[in-house]
Amino acid sequence: MNVERYIASGKLEAYVLGELNEAEEQEVLRMAQEHPEIKEELNALEHTQEQLAFDCAITPPDSARAALFSQIGVDEAATNAESSLSTGSDSKALNPPSPKSTEKTTTTRMLPRWVPVSMAAAVTWIVLATGAALYFWQQWQQTEEDLQIASAQNVEIAQQYDRIQRTSQSLEQQVDILSDPSVQRIALQGLDIAPDAQAVVYWNTNAQSVFLNSAGLPQPGSNQQYQLWAIVDGKPVSAGVVPVDAGDDLLTMAQIANASAFAITLEPLGGSEAPTMEAMYVMGEV
């Protein structure tokens, strides 16, 4: 079994995306157990998918929690106020002040018996109506705030959906590229300047297209940039510079024909016309 060809077949990417049947999944797991290179590549792909899930995670805003507690506090205060005011009014209505003079007592006795009851009912109705109006006004205010929060959340969700959509399309494109039988996978190993450095070149020999994953390279210094070179007829040919913020992206580089090897050097920002040999970090033969 050619391990490099198996990795370049695209089955590992399809496994991570859940596009394989059960028999094919078992085959991938078996190959990963038997070949450390396959296991390492599979772990890297799963890590990328896991990182994508974390990046797209949605955290509720603090304002939503604050609004919830605020609403609870307002309702409780309004209820207490209504209860206290209503009790006081009823007490005053049912227990009028004791008369201080015979004249006042006589006047009070001349009032019809239904007058105090009617006044108490009127006061109670006014209190309840005022409390209800206050409650519904507060609910309307809260609804307005909730609508603003929901609108902001909808905008955030739409933006995250767009990011996920673009990432999904990028992954599908990578699967198409890596599953092409015309694509060769060339592993670039670290040299003396950086033994642990690594990168991978995917070269379509028919279309002469070159793709690069530079995630294994050390972080370049300020005003520095990596540059990919192809060795063609014994001479270095530039395949383009690597963006500083490339990350795990699969980069599309310049087209190359008849290459015998690929190498990456660290150059001044913008690249160089000729490679700086003492700053060559990785290299791999075709």
N, C-alpha and C positions, 0 to 999 in steps of 0.2 A: 504493500500500500504506500503510495506517494503522499506523505503527510502534507507537503506544501500544496499539492494539487487538490487534496481533499479540503484544505482550509480555503483555497481559492474558489471552490465549487459553489459557495454561497449557501451550503446546507446549515452552517452554524448560524448565519443571520436569519434564515428561515425558521430555525428552531426557536430562536429568541423571540421572533415575531409570532410564533404559534401557528405556522403555516404547514407544518408537517403532520402526517398521520402517525398513529401509534408506533408502527413498525419502524418508520424513519426516525422517530424520536429515540427509540431504543438503540438504533444504530449509532446515532450521534453520541448518546451517553456511553456506549461501549467504546467508541473510538476515543472519547475524552479520557476514559480510564486507562486505555492502553497507550496513549501517546500524550506526554506532558505538553507538547507544543499545541495540540488541539485543545487541551483543557485550559491552557493559559489564554488562548484566543477566545474561547467560549466565555471564560470568566470576565474578560475585558468587555465583550459585547453585552453581557448581562449587567455589568456595572454601569455601562452607558445607559441602558434602558432604565435601571433603577434611579440613576441621577435625573433622568428626564421626568420620572414620576414625582420626585421631590421638587423639581423646579416648577412643576405645574400645580403643585398643591396650592389650595386657596385657604387663606387664613381670614376668619371673620374679623371685621374692623372693630376696634374698641368702642367706637361710637354706638354700635348696636347694643352692646352690653349696658353701656351707660344709659341709653334710652330706655331699656327694659327696667332697670332699677329706678330710674326717674319716674316712670309710669306707675310703678308699684307704690312709691312714696307719695305721689300726688293723690292717688285714689284713697289711700289710707287717711291722709290728712283731711281730704274733703269729707269723708264719711264721719270722722270724729267731730268735725266742725258742725255738720248737719245734725248729728245726734245731740250734741251739747246745746245748740241753739234751740232745737225743737223741744227738748226737755225743759229748758228754762222758760220758754214761752208758755208751754202747757201748765207749768207750775204756777206761773203768775196768773194765768187765766182761771185756773180752778181754785186758787187760794188768794183772793183779792185782799188788800190791806185792811186791817180792822179799823172800823170807824173811830175817829177822834172826837166827834161831836154828835149831838143828837140830830143836828140839822143834816149832817152828811149821811147819818144812818137813815134818816127819813127819806132823803133823796134816793139812796141806793135801793130802798125797799119799793120805791115807786116805779123803778125800771122793770120792764117785763122780764120774766125768768129766762127767756130764750136769748136775751141780749148777750150775757157773758159767754154762753156756749157758742153763739155765732161768731163773736169776736175771736175766741180761741181757735175756732175752725178756720177763720180767715187768716189769722197769723200763721197757723200751722201750714196752710196751703201756700202762703207767700214764701215761707221758709223752704218748703219742699220744692216749689217751683224755681226759686233762686238756686238751690243746691243742684237741681237737675240741669238747669241752664249752664251752671258752672262746670258740671261734670261733662256735659256734651261738648262744651267749648274746649275743655282740656283734651277730650278725645279727638276732636277735630284737629287741634294743634299737633297732637301725637301722630295722627294719621298723615298730616303733611310732612312731618319729619321722617316717618317711616317710608313714605314715597320717595323722598330725596335719597335716603340710604339705599333703598331698593334700586333706584335708578343708577346710583354710583356703582353698586355691586354688579348690575347688568352690564355696564360698560367694562368693568374689570373682567368679568367672565368672557365677554366677547373678545377682548384683547388676548386673554389666555387661550381661547379657542383658536384664534388665528395663529398664535405661536405653535400650538400643538399641531395644527394642520400643516404648517410649513415644515415642522420637524418630521412629521409622518411622511410627507412627500419626499423630504431629503433622504429618509431611511429607505423608502421604496426605490429611489434612484440608486442608492448605494447597493442595494440587493441586486438590482438589474446589472449594475456594473460588475460586481464581484462574481456573479453567477455566469458571466459570459465566458465560454470556454477559451476564447482568444486572449483572455487576460492572464498575464503572468504575475505572480506575487513574488517580489524580491525583498527579502529581509535585509535591512541595512544595520550592521552591527557596530557597536562603539569601538573607537580606536583608542590609542594611548591617552589622548587628551581627555577623553570621557568614556571609560570602559563600560559604564552602565547605560550609556545612551543607546537609543534604538529608534528606528523608523521603518516604515513599510511603503514600498512603491508598488503600485498596481499598473502594469504596462500592457496596453492592448496592442499587440504586434501588428494586427491587421489595420486598425484605424490610426495607429501610431499615437494614441492618446495616453497621457500619463496622469495618474492620480497618486496623491501622497497623504499618508497619515503620519504627522510629525509629533504625536502626543508624547513620545518617549524621549524627546530632546530636552536638555536643561533650559531653564528660562534665560533668554538672551539678555545681555546687559543693555543699558540705556544707549540709544543711538546705534544699536546693532540689530542685525537681522540674518536669519538663516537663508541660504541659497542652495537650490538643488542643481546638481550637475550630472550630465550623462557623458560617459566616455564613449565617443564615436570615432572609430579609426584611430584609437590611441590618443585622441585630443579631447579636452573637456569642453562640453557645450552646455550653456546655461539653459536650464528648464524652468527658470523663474525663481522669484524670492518667496519666502514663506511669511504670511502675515503674522505680526507679533501676537495677535489674539486668536490664532488658529484653533487652539484647544484640540478637541477630539474630531474636528470636522475632517471630512475627506476632501482634500483640496484638488482642484483641477489645475494641472500645470501645463507647460508648453508641450506641443507634440514633438516626439523624438522618434527617429528611425535608426535601425541598425546599432543599437547601443549594446556594449559589452559589459557595462557596469554603471552603477549610480552611486553618487556620493553627495554629502551635505557639508558645507563649510559655513563658518560664522563670518559675516562680512559687515561692512558699514551699512547703515540704514539706506535702503535703496538698491543694494547689491553692487557687484563688481563685474568688470569685463572679464577678468581672469580669476580663478579661485586662489584663495590664500591657503597654501598647502599646509602650513603649520597650524591652521585653525580648522582642519578637517575633523569633524566629529564622528561621522558614521560613513560606512561604505559597504556595498554589496554587489557581488557579481551576478550577472544574468544567467 
